[in-house]
Amino acid sequence: MDTRIVELPSVRLVGHARRVPLVHHGVNPAIAEHVASIPSEETIRLKSFNDTEPSGVLAVSDDLDPDRTEGSELTYLHGVATTGRPERLDTIEVPGGTWAVFRTEGSYPAALQDAWSATATEWFPSQPWRLRPGPEIVAMLEFDAAAGTATCELWLPVEPN
């Protein structure tokens, strides 16, 4: 897996949040509906607040069930990372810490979901890291809607075992 370990200072994730069910495979209809309801001008406005890593438009999953049970609810935020305090946006305050960043390329969302699964079954069991509390973040680096492919970074909060 294409992985790097990153130390980040505290960051603020801002955007538009909604409670949705966890879907392990394929497109999550509740997330797709939520993102489609956000005008493109609003996404452009959100991008103007992004002044820190992770870069770009983010898909943030927070308040996840510890077992990641299919159908359990989570908070999904469509937004960006910032050090600022924009008004009238949902906000997730994230303390500084260590992150494992997994880069994925290929069919979207299948390649991303496969990588997410492989972190639990392959990467974590062979590494001196474990998940720590915090949101799980997907940074969309490139997206080709016509081809159905994407390049993403999956940011998972980690701490030493």
C-alpha positions, 0 to 999 in steps of 0.5 A: 500500500502507498502509505505515509505517516504525517504529523498534523497540528490541530485542524478544523474541518468545516462544511456541511454535515449530515447523519448517514448510514455506513455503506461498505460497498458501492455508492452511499445513496445518502451521501450522494444525495447530501453532496448533490444538494450542495450547490457547486458555488458553495463547494467553490466557496468552501475551497477558499477556506482550505489553508492546511492539509489535508488539501482539497474537498474532503469527505469526512466520516466522524462519530463512527461505530467502533465496529464499523457495522454496515448500516450504523450511523455516522456523521458525514461532512462535505468540506475542507480543512482550515485554520480559520473560523468561517461562520455558518458552517458545521465544524469538527475540531480535530486535535493535533496528532499522527495520521496514516495517509493511504493513496488510492487510484482507480475505479471509484469508489471501489478502489477507495473501499478496497484500500479502506478494507485492506487497512484493517486486514493487512496494513494495521496487523503488520504495523506498529500503529492502531487507530485512535479516536478521530474522524476518517478523511478522504481527500479527493485529488483527481476525479474523472466522472466519465471514466469512473476513476479517482485518485484519493488520499485516505487519512486515518488517525493513528497512534503507536501500538 
